[in-house]
Amino acid sequence: MRFSTFLLAAILAATTAMPAFAQDTAPPEPITISGSATVASDYRFRGVSQTDKNVAVQGGITVAHESGVYIGTWGSNLAGWGTFGGANLELDLIAGYKHSFGDATVDAGVTWYTYPGGFDETDVVEFYGKVSGTAGPATLTAGVFYAPKQTSLSYVTASATPLIPGDGRKEDNIYLSGDAAAGVPNTPVTLKAHIGYSDGNPGLGPNGTSMAPTGKYWDWLLGADFAYKNLTLGVAYVDTDLSNSEVAYLQPNFSKTTNGSPIGASTVVVSLTAAF
């Protein structure tokens, strides 16, 4: 999710040859609303397809207060690995606080991943903290995402008995991320890079999925964004270090439903986003 604050101000200066007149300036809006709508060739969450390697339609909206407190929601269609029944829809509810301290910006909050009409035990609550700053022309962001032990992060393995919610096999999940973005001078192009590390439950969750499908793995992204007015065209190469042997025990869950190709393998994701 991305959000921004829009400030409107007018500053007028009087010349020394004329008397000075007091001028009013438009005060900052205490509450701002922003959002986006995206069409993408795939929905990759931490390197893994949530739409069976098919097109995703996504959108979100954020309401931010001048104090730094914000709330928002974001949604996407799901298919294949990401399917939890019901509407096959992910709807995230987000609340947080963002504030700048000199050149650094701190952003902390919580995300509730829900799946309307789907299985209740798949909902996930995850806390996050991010720190961002600049280094020359680049903006750098480091993030920590932590989901405490909960039923949705329980797991089963090939040798385990069927999962019984609350049977003691609940796990937590931690995700560490680093992101960099730098604009190319005199162009509408921004280069971007991402790396992430997941550490979670070592088996399948209650409905055959998991936030960290093999317990521990890396994902990364290299790409570029092309901006035109409120539109952004994104192109990114996405990959993980998941090997065939590591995900073998997750099959057939971890493959595209139509041809069996791996959903954590490298791909190029193309997206078009409209911001408002």
N, C-alpha and C positions, 0 to 999 in steps of 0.2 A: 504494500500500500504506500502511496505517496500522498503527501498533503502539503499545501503551501498557504501562506498568509499574505493577503493583499492589503497594502496600506495606500491610502490616498491622501496626499498632502500638497499644499501650494504655498510657496515661499516667495514673497514679493519684496524687493528692496527699493527704497526711495533714493533718489539722486540728491546730491548735496546742494543743488541749485533750487530745490523745491522743498517745502515743508514736509516732514515725515508724517505719514498717516498710518494709524494702526490697521493692520490687515488680519482678518481671521483666517485661520487654516482649518482645513477639514480634519477633525480628530480621527484617529485610527478606529476602525470598526471593532467593537469588543468581541464580536463573534463573526467568524468567517466560515463559509461552506465551500468545499472544493470536491472534485470527483473526477472520475475517468471511466472510459469504456474502451475495451480492447477486444480485438479479434486476433488470435494467435494460431499458428499451425500445430501447436502442441502445448499442453499445460505441464510443464516440468516443475515438480516440487522437490527441491534438493536433489536435482539430477534425474529423478524418476518420473516417468509419464503418469499422469493421473487421468488422462483421457484416451487411453488405449492407442496413443500415438496419432490421435485424430485432432481435428480443429477444436479450439476452446473459445467460448464467448464469455467474457468476464467484465465485471464492472464494480465500482466502489464509490463510496461517498464518505467524507470526513467533515465533522463539525468541530472547529477549534476555537477555544476561548483565548483572549489576549494574555491570560495568566500562564498559558502553556498547556493547560488541560485540553484533551481532545477525546472524542469518541468517533467510531466509524464502523463501517461494515463493508465487506467485500465478498463477491460470489463468483463461482465458476461452475460450468457443467462438468460432469465426471463420466468416466466409462472404464471398463476393464478393471485394472488394479484398484482404481480409485472408487469403485462402485460400492455403495453401502445400502442399496435398496432405496425404496421410496422414490423421490424425484431425481435421484442420481445427481444431486446438487450439493456443492460445498458452500456454506454460508458462514463467514467468519465475523464474529463480533469483537470489536477492539476498543480498548480504553487505555489511555496513557498520558504521559506528561513529557513535554519537550521544552528545553531551555538552553540558551547559549550562555557560556561562561568564557568571555574573551573570544579567542579564536576556536574554541571547542564547543560542540553542541551535544548535549546528553538527551537521550530519548529512552524512556522506560515505560513499560506497560504490560498488559496481558491480552492474549488472544484466546478466544473460545472458538474452536473449530467445530461446527455443527453440520449435520446432514439431514435436512428436513425430510420427514417421512421415513427416514432410514432407521437403522438399529441404534438404540440409545447408547449401548456400550462402546460405540465407536467415537463418540464425542471426546475431544481432547482439549484440556486447558493448559496453556503454555505461557510462561512469563518471559519477558525479553528485556534486554538492556543494550543500548547502542551508543557509541561515542564516535563522533565524526569531526574532522578538521581538514585543513588544507596543507599541502606540501608543494610549493611552487604552483604549477597550473592544475594540479590534481586534487581532487577531493577524496579523502580516505575515510572509510568507516569500518569499525570493528564491532562485532555483535556477539552476544551470548543469549541463547534461547534455552530455557529449561522447563521441561514438563515433569512435574512430580509424579510419583507413583499413583496410578489410577487404573481402573478396570480396562480402559481402552488400550493400555500398554501392557496388559497381560499377554502371555504367549503360550504357544504349543509347539512341540517339536515332533519329529517323526516317531520318537519313542514314547511320547507323553500320552496320557489318557486325554479324552476330550476335555476342553477347558471348562471349568466350572467357575463362573465369576466369583472373585473373592477367595479363591483357593490358595492364595499365597504366592502365586507366580507373577504378581504385578511388578512392573519395572518402571524406572524413570527414563527420561530421554534428554540428552544434552546435544546442542548443535552450536558449533563455533563457526563464525563467518568473518571473512575479510573482503571488502569491496573497494574498488578504485574506479574513478571516472575522471576523464580529462578532455576538455574541449580542444578541438583543432583550430588554431587561430584563423580568423577570417573565413570560417566555414560554419555550416549548421551541424557539423558532425561532432559527436562526443564518443570517445573510445571508452570502453568499460571492461572490467575484469572482476571475477568473483571466484573465491575458493571457500569451501565449507567442509566441516568434519562432523559426522554424525556418530553418536554412541548411544545405542538403545538396546531394546530387548533382542535376544539372539534368535528368536523364532517368529512364527506368524502370530498376529493378533487375533482377537475373538472372531473376526470375520475374514481372516486370511490376508490381512494387510498389516503394515507396521510403519511408523514414522521413520525408523532406521531398519530397512529390510534385512540386513545381514548383521545387525548389531553394531558394526563399526565399518565405515567407509568414507571416502572422499568424493566430493563433486566439485566441478569447476566450470567456468564460463568465460569465453572471450567474445567480444562483439562490438558493435557500434550502433549508435542511435542517430537518426537523421531527422532534425526538427524543422517543421514548417508551420508557422503560426501556432495553433493549438494542437497540431498533429505531430506524432512521432512515429517514424518507421524504424523498427528495431530488427537487427539481424544478429544472432548469437550462436556460436558453436558451444554445445553443452555436452559434458561427458562425466563419467564416474570411473572409479577404479574397481568396480564390481566385476569379478571374473565369472565365467560360466560355472566353474566348480562351486563358487561361493553362493550362487543363487539356485543351484540345482535342487536343493531341498525345498525351494519355494515354488517350484513348478507344479501345476500349470499357471499358478497365480501371477507369476512374474513375467508373463509373455503376452504379446498382442494376441487377442482372441481369434483373429482371422487367419494368421499365418505362423504363430508361435515365435516370432522374432522378439528378442529381449527388449524390455521397456526401459532398461537403465543404460543401454548402449548409447554411443555418441550420436548426435543428431544436430541439425541446424534448425533453429526455431526462428520463424519470421513473424513479426507482430506489427499491428497498426493500432496506435492508441490515440484517442481524442480526449484532451483534458478540458475541464470546465470549472 
